[in-house]
């Protein structure tokens, strides 16, 4: 089980970056965040070493084309280390914050408590990984323009939340204590629909934000 989870996470983390979409709109890059979160909620934190190794390997391979000498090798290793550590820390904290809600099926399977659940697991926890990633890119990969820094941070933050929103229903369908009482299927469908609807709104907001930032940057460039 541990090896399978690690392989699935590695494949998700590595191949999501190969999708031919701009990084700011590549919804697949948020799936590893959701997968790690769901893994820790379902099986607990005991798998963190395997997920970390998978994240580290995926990040190491992602920047392998930038390796030319000893210095670039060191930068690649440092980048992969901090990126993987940020992703795992985020998922562990998100799972810890969400655990009290997930354990109570009567609470989690309604819109109000699901909102509280998401505010803990998503917006709060997802501040960690994107902040670390943006800082690493700023320090080691020449991410200097303020507008690009903001777009990078906001995109990473939003996409990680989207990953959690899209994969969170796996928790509801796989945990037996969720499937209790009358109408549990209907409750799960309603909650899942609300999650996907929220994800669609977030993605639309991200597109508008990035479009506006790109337009502002173009105007500033033309004025110069």
N, C-alpha and C positions, 0 to 999 in steps of 0.2 A: 504493500500500500504506500509506504513512504517513498519508495523508488518511483512508483507510478505518478504520485503527486508531484514529485520533483521534476520528472520528465515532462509532464503536462505543463507545469509552470514555465520551465525553460523554453519549450516550444512556443508557448503563448507570448512570453517576453521577447524572444528573439525574432520570431516570424512576424509579430505585430508591427515591428519597425521596418519590415521589408515591403509592406503594403504600399503601393504607389499612390500615396496621398500626402498632401502637405502635413507636416508635423502638427500644425495648429488645428487641423480638422480630422486627424487620424483617430477615429473612435477606438480602434483596436489597441492603441497604446495604453488605454485605461483599463483594459481587461485584466492584465496581471495584478493590478491593485485590487480589483474585485475578487479575483481568484484567490489571492493570498488571504484576504479578509474572510471569505467564505470558508477556506480551509481551516483557519484558526478558530472560527466560531464552531464549526462542526467537530473537529478533532482536537482542539485545544492547541496550546503553544508548543507542544512537544515536537512538532515537525519544523520548527523555525530554522534549524541548521540546514535542513535539506532545501528549504525554500531559499535561504540566503545563498547557498552555493549555486543554485540554479540562477538566481538573479545576478550574482557576481559573474558567472560564466557568460550569461547572455549579454551583459554590459561590456564585458571584456571583448567579446567577439564584435560587438557593435562598433567599437572604436579601433578595431585591429588595422583598418586601412590607414589610420593616422600614425602608425608605428613606423619610425624610420631610424631611430637611434636610441641610446640608453635613456636619454631624458624623456622621449616620447613614450617609451615603455613604462617608465615610472609614473608619468602622468596618466597613462591608460589604466594602470593598476590602481592608482589613487582614486581616479574617477569611478571605476567599477566598484571599489570598496565602499565609498561613501554613498553612491547611488543605491547599491544593494542594501546597505545598512539602513538608509532612509526608508526604502520601500518596506523592509521587514518591520522596522520600528513602527511605521504608520499602521500596518496591518495588525500588529499585536495590540497597539493602543486602541484601534478601532474595534477590534474583537472584544477587548476588555470592557470598553464603554457600552458595547451593544449587548453583552452577555445577560445582564439583568432583565432586559426586555425580551430577549429571545427565549429565555427560560419560562416566561409566562405567556403561554399561547393565547390566552384570552385577551391579553393586552396587545400583543404584537399584531394580531390579526384584526385590527381596526385602523381606520385612517388616522385618527388623532394620535394614537400611540406609535403608529408607524412613522409619523412625522417626527416625533421625539426620538425614535430609534435612528432615523436617518440623520438628524441633526448631530447626534453623538458619533455615529459611525462614519458619516461622510464629511461634512464641512469642518468639523473640529479635527479629526484625525488626518484628513488629507492635506492639512496645512504643512505637515512635516516633510513628506517626500518631495513635493514640488519646491519647497523652500531650499532644501538641501541640494536638489538637482540644479536649480537656478544659480545658487551660489557656486557650485562646482564648475558650471559652464562659464560663469563670470571670471573665476579665478584661473582656470586652466584652458579654456577653449575660446577665448577672445570674444566673449559676449559682453560688449561694452555699451552699445547704444541703449539709452534709457527706455525708448519705446519698445525695442526688441526684448529687453529684459522683462518689461511689464507683460508683453504678449506671451512670452515663454512661461512666466510664472502663472498667469491666469489660465492659459491653455492647459498646462500640466495639472493645475488644481481642479479645473472643471472636468477634464477627461478622467482623472482618478475617481472623482465623485460619480461620474457616469458609469465607470466600470463597476463600482459598488452597487449602484442602482440596478444595473442590468443583471448582475449575478446574484444579488441578494435573494431573489425568489427560490434559488436552489436550496437555501436553508429551510424555507417553508415546506418544500416538497419532500425533502430527505429526512427530516426529523419526525419521528413517530409521535412525539408529544404535541406536535402542531396539528395532527390529524385526529382531533378529539371533538366530541360534541356534534350536534346537528348543524349541517350547513357549512362544514369546514372547507369543502371544496369551493363553495361560492365565496367565502371570505378570502381564501387564498387568491382566487381569480380577481377579486376586487382590488386587493392590495397589490397584486402583480401589475394590474392595469394602471393603478395610480403611480407605481414606480416607473413604468415605461413612459407614462405621460409626463412625469417630472423630468425624466431623462431627455425626452424630445424638446421640452421647453428650455432646458439647460443648454442643449446643443444649439438650438436656435439663438439663444442669447450669446453663446460663445462666438458663433458666426458673425453676429451683428457687432460684437465688441471688436473682433479682429479686423473686420471690414472698416470700422470707424478708425481704428488705430492706424491701419495701412493708409487710409485716405489722409489722415492728419500728418503722417510722416511724409507722404508725397507732397503735400502742400508746403511743409517746412522745407523740404529739399528744393522745391521749385523756387521758393522765395530766396534761398541762398544763392 
